Every structure is written in structure tokens, then in C-alpha cells.
Amino acid sequence: METAIQLTEDMLEGQPPASPSGRPASPVYRISPIEDPRWAEYLSRAPQASLFHSAAWLEALRRTYGYESIALTTSAPGKKLENGLVFCIVESRLTGRRLVSVPFSDHCQPLADTKQSLLALFRGAETQVCAEGWRYLELRPLKPTGISRTNWHTSAVYLHHQVDLEPAVEVLFRNLHKDSVQRKIQRAEREGLRYEEGTSERLLEAFYQIMVQTRRRHGVPPQPKEWFRALVQEFGSDLQIRAAFHGLKAVAATMTIRYKDSLVYKYGGSAVSHNKLGGMHLLYWNAIQDAKQWGLRTFDLGRTDAGQAGLATFKKRWGACESSVAYSRYTEAGDDSLHDFEVAVPNWKMRAAKSFFRNSPDRLLPVVGRILYRHFG
């Protein structure tokens, strides 16, 4: 269902707002990116569209967490879409009612060809926050938007890593760090690690057990298995679970998703007791070779917390280019004291929670994750 959004209080009183040029601002419309067939067609044309904009990602979020997705556009009903700003509505008594673009994404660039249309989308989003009484809206652009607005502030800064797949496979291998990557790949081959890929229930189970172990080491619960199963079902053959086995034991596993000209590494982990065997290195290298075979342009290694220097170094050793990604939030009152629940919790409580998760049995962690993750996004 499409509805025109009134952008400012002036417009609510019948007077169309003016743009900086003095001309009336473009009207903004709210659509469903899952139900409106124009959305997928527009994404196929939009060079900055990522898998996090896709109806498949949004539908997996809806199925698992109940998030309603909306998109704002200046394209009128029945007209070809020319821009879009997508959000999910997160309703939570724990973390508040808010708009997020979009939950569990590494980045989600506002899509617009002109600064004027992008500014109109920002105004429409701000108006939605005020009209609906949401706590805040959060944008996760991969690149700076170039738009400066009041009541916006930076909420988080991450690192992003991406491998350019333009060179030949032989060149890509030579660009890998000799000791930390090349030799680990060769070690995995010498150790006879068995590589498997696909989306079978058996591989999903192996992947999930690795995720439970990895999340426990980090002191956080895993996302529910239903989330990963929803991704498998929504992305179909574009999603691959990759696993390395030592005998019958899975020692490393990843989940990658192909979207347009990019292969995105989204989730993964390994069994610490077998890290020396090079399982993760084997999986990364197979993913790169697949991406080259498919004619893709980039291998997206996703975001990294600014404090995770070791992980950032690991990604750079694959020849990845590093950039900074800044998330931003808008609040009606411009209150920059609003933070995520995790940040707001006293440090001693966070340390206690992490200790609890690290020592919890496998059967309990997924239950906790199923309860908590829908509140965060």
C-alpha cells in the first residue's frame, strides 16, 4: 500500500515546504519493498544497491523477527522508481520503537541519484519519526551521503573490507600474505581438510554448531537457527554454506551470499582447537575462486568493530581495501545521549553477561539468542 508522506508541519497545514532552492520540495511516498514489484526492478538498476536492500533480506527479517519493512521514495504511485530509502520498524519494550536501515546489515546505502531527491528522502524519514513517535532512526551508509542535517549524530564507526576481484586468480593468490594466508591454505590442503558447500540441513547444522561455539567465545549468544534457515530459503542458490571438515568434525564454516556483482561474507567461525589446520583460510580461498569463476567484481568481507585490530589485520592480509563506515542517527530532540542497550548497560554488568554466555551450555545459548536478538537489530 502506498501513501503520501507529509514532510513538515507547514505541509500539514496545507502549505508545501520549500527546498533550499526555493522550489516546493518533492512529495515522498511510503511503499512496501517486499510487496511492490518496482523495488526489485529498481535495485537491479541502482549501482549502490546491496543484498541488505533486497526483498529476500527483508523477508528473512520479517519471518524471523517480525520486522515490518518500508521504503521511502519520491517516485509517485505507478511511476518507475528512481530512488529509495529502506527501513525496518523495530518495536521493542527493551530498546524502544525505532527505524533501522536495516537490521543486522553491515551497510545499507541511501539510494538516490541527486542531492535534491536524497534530501527529500531525509526529510520524509525525519517526518516519520516525529509523526510516529519513534525513538530514533538509524542509517548505515557505506559511503558518506554528503547531506548535513540538524538533530543527526554519528552513532557508531566501523571498518569495512573489500577484495577487488579484477586481477587473475594467480595474482590474487600472490597478493595474499605469504606467511599468514598462503601457507595456511597450503597447510589445509596438506592436512587433508575436506571442503563442502551447499545448503543442506546437514551443512546448516554443522555451520550452526560452529556459530554457537564462536559466539560463546565472544561472550554473546548466537542468532536463532531460524534466522539462518530463513536466509537459506530466501536467497536460494545465491547463498552457500561452506564448511571444512577434519575427519567427521566440522572445524570451520562460513555463510556467503551472492548479490549482483559481489560475493558477501556474512557469517563464519571456527573451532579454536583446530585453528592451526587453516580451515577458515581454505573456505575464504574457495569463496574467492568461486567468485572469480562467476565473474564477480568484489568479495565483501563486511564490517569490523574499530577495536578488533586482529580481525582487521586478518582481512587486510587477504589483499582487502579498508575504509571507514559511519552510522548516523536522527532524534526529534537531537538528543545524542541515546545509545544502544548494550552501550548503556554498565560495564560490570556487560562483563557479567559475557561471562555467563561463555559458560552457558550449547542448548541454552540459542534460546537466549531467540529471545534477545529481535530487540536489537
N, C-alpha and C positions, 0 to 999 in steps of 0.2 A: 504494500500500500504506500502511495506517495503523497506527502503532504508538504505544502509550502511552509517554510520556517520564517517567522518574522524576526528580523535581525536585531532591532533595537527598540527601546521604548518609544522612540519617535514613530517607528513604523506601527507599533501597537496602537498609537493614537491616530493612525491614518496618514502620516507623513513619511514617505520613503526616505531612508537615510542616504546621505551623500557619501561618495567615495572621496579620497584625498584630492582627486582632480576636480571635484565639484559636481560630477555627474551622479545620478542616482545609483546606489550600489546594486549589484546583481542580486536577484532573489535566489535563495538557497532552498533546495528540496531535500527531503529525507526519504531514502529508499531502503529496501532490504537487499543487501548484496547477495544473499542466498537465493531469494526468490526472483529478483529482477534479472532477466536474461541479458540485459545490456551490460551488466557488471563484468561477466566473464569475457565478453567481446571487447570491452574497453581495456581490461587488463592485458589482453593479447597485443594491444597496440601501445600500451604505456611502457616505455623503456625502463622505468624505475620500479615497476611492479615486482613484488616478490611473492614467494609462496605464502607469506603471512597475510597478504591481501586476499588470497584466494578463497572461493566459496568452500573448498574442501577443508581448509584450516578452520574457517569459521563454523562450519557444520560439525567438525570434530569437537570444537569448544562447546557448541550448543548441546551435543549429545552427552558429553561427559560432565559438564559443569552447569548447564542450563543458561549460559550467557546468550542474551539476545544481541544480535549484531545489527548495526545501522551504518549507512553511508550517507554523507552529505555531498551534494553536487549542485552546480549552477545550471546544469542541463535540465530543461523543462521536461515534464512527462511526455513520453512519446518521441522525444528527440534523442539523437545519438549522444552518448555520454562523452564529455570532453575533459572531465576532471572528477576527483573523488577523494574524500577523507573518510576512512572507515574506522569504526569504533565497536567495542563491545560494552554493554551495560553490565557492570558488576554490582550486584545487590548483596550486601553483607552487613549483618549487625556487628560483626567483629571489626571490619576495616572500612565500613561506610559505603554509601552509594556513590558510584563514580563512573566516568567514561575512560576506557583504556584503549589505546591504539597500538597494538592489540595484545590481549593477554598471552603470556608465555612466548612472545616473539622476541627475537634478537633485535629486530629493527622493523619499522613499518613507515616508509616514506610517504608524506602527504603528496598526492598525485595531482599536479596542475601544470599547465604549460605557460601560464602567465602569472605575474605577481598579483595582478588585479583579481583574478579568479581565486588564487590562493588566499588572499586577504579576505575575500568574501567568505570562503570556507571557514577561516579562523573566526570571523565574526559570527557565522552561523553556529559554530561549535560553542562559542562563549555564551551565546543566547540560550542554547540548550541547557547549559549548566545552570544559568540563572533561573530559567523557567521551570526546570525540573527539581531544583534544589539539590543537585548533586554536589558532593564534597569537593571534587576537582575533576579535571580532565587531564590525561597524560598523553603526550605524543612521544614516539620513539623513532625519530628520523635517522636514517643512515647518514645523511648529509645535512648541513645547516640549511634551513629554509630561507634565510635572508629576510625574514619577517620579524620586526620588533614590535611587541605589543605590551601594554601595561598589564599588571597582575599576572605576568608569567615569570617563572624562575626555573633554573636548572635543578632537576630533582636527582639526577644520577649521571655519572660519566663512566663509560666503559671503553675497552679497546675492541677493535674489530679486525679480524684477519681474513685475508682472501688470497688464494693462489691463482695467478694468471696461468691459464692452460694453453696459451697460444704456442709456446715452444714445443718442439718434438718431445716424445717420451724420454728419449735418451738424454736430452738437455735437461728436462725436469729432474731426472734422476741425478745428474751431475750437480744440479743446484741444491740438492739435499745436503744437510750437514753430514760430513763423512763419518765421523765417529758416532754421533748420537742418533742418526737416522739410517744412513746407508748400511752400516754394519748391523744394526738391529734388524733390518729387513732380511739381510743375508743370514743372520742368526736364526730367525724364524724359519727360514727355508731349510737350514741345516738341521734344526731340531725336529723337522717333520711336522710342524703345526698344520692341522687340516683346516682349510678355509671353506666356509659355506656361506651362501647368500640366498635370500628368498624372503617369503612372508608366511611360512608355515607356522602352525601353532607350536610346533616343537622349537623352532627358532625363536619365536616370540617368548616362549617360556625361558629359554636359555638367556636371551637378552635381558629379560626382566629380573632374573636372579642376579645377573651381573649389576644391574642398576640398583637393586636393593643393597648389595654389598658396597657399591661405590658411594651411594648416598649415606649409608651408615658411617663410612669413614669420614665424610664431610660433616657429620653431625646433623643431618636433615633427613626427613622421611622421603621416600620415593613418591612420585606421582602414581596414581592408581593404574593398574594394568588396563583398565577400561579406556584410559586416555590413549595409550599406545595402540590398543586394538582398534579404536576409532580412527586413528591416523592411518593404520594399515588399510582399513576398509575404504576410507575416503580417497586416499591417493593411489590405491591400486598398484599397478606395476611401476609407477614412478617412485615408489618407496621400496627401499631394500634394507633388510636386517642383515648385517654382515657379522659373522662370528668366527673366531679362531678356537680350535679345539686341540687340547693336548690329551691324546687318548680319547676318552669319553667325556672329559671335563672341558666345559667352555671356560677359556681363560681371558677372553676379551670379546666385546660385542659393541656394535655401533648401529645407529639408525640414520640413514641418509635419505634425502628426498630430492628428486629431480624436478626442477621447475624452470621452464623456458630454457635459457642458455646457461643455467647454473646448477651445480650439484651442491646441496646444502647438508653439511654435517650438523645434525641437531642434537643427538644424544649418544652417549657412549660411556664405557668404563672398562675396567679390567680387574682381575684377581691379583692382588698385590703379591701373593706368594709365587706367581708365575710371570711377573713383570719382566724379568731378565730374558725371557724367551722371545720378546719382541712381538707379542700378539697384536697390540694396537698399531704398531708400525706396519705390520702385514696388512691390516684392514685399511689403513689410510692409503697405502700404496695401491691396493687393489681398487679402491674407490677412484683414485686419480686415473688409473689406467682405463677404468670403465668410462669415466667422464670424457677422456680423450677419444675413446672409441665412438662415443655418442656424438662427438663434435661439439661439446660444450665449451664455453669460454672461461668459466671460473669455477673454482672449488671454494665454497664459502665455509670457513671454519667457525663462524659465529662470533658471539661476543665473549669477552673475558673481563672479569672484575679487575679494576685497576690495581688491586692489591695482590693479584695472583701472578706474580712475576715469573714463577716457574712455568705456569701454563702458557703465558705469553711467549716465553723463550722457546718452549716446545713447538708452538705454532710457527714462529719465525724460522725455526730450523728446517721447516718444510718449504722454505722459499716464499712464505706468505708476506704480503704487504700489510703493514699495520696502520690503522687510522683510529681516530677518536670518535666515539659516538656519545652525544649528549642528549639525554631525555629531558623533556621540559613539561611543566605543569602549569595549568591555569586554575586559579581560585577566584571566586567572585570578589572576595575582600582583599585579594593579594596577599594572603597570609602565608608566608614562606616557612612557617613553623610546622606545617603539616608534613608528616613523614609516613613511610610505610610502617605497619605494625611492628615488623622486625626491628627497624631502626629505633622506634620509640620505646621498645622494651629495655629496661635497664640491663647493662652488660652482664651483671651477675646472673640474671635470670636467663639470658641467652646462653651463657656458658653452661648453666644447669640443664637447659633444654638440649643442647648439643651433646652433653654427657649422657643424658637419658636416651637419646636416639642412638648414640654409638653403642650402647649396651642393651638395646632392645632386641628381642628375638625377631627372626625373619617374618613370622606370621603376624606380628603386631605392627611393624612399620608401615606396610601397605594400608592397614586400617586407618592409622593416623593420617597418612597422606590423603586418603579418600575424604576424610573429614575436613582437613585444613586447606588443601590447595584451592578449592573453589572460592575461598575468601581472599585470595591474593591476586592472582592473575598478573 
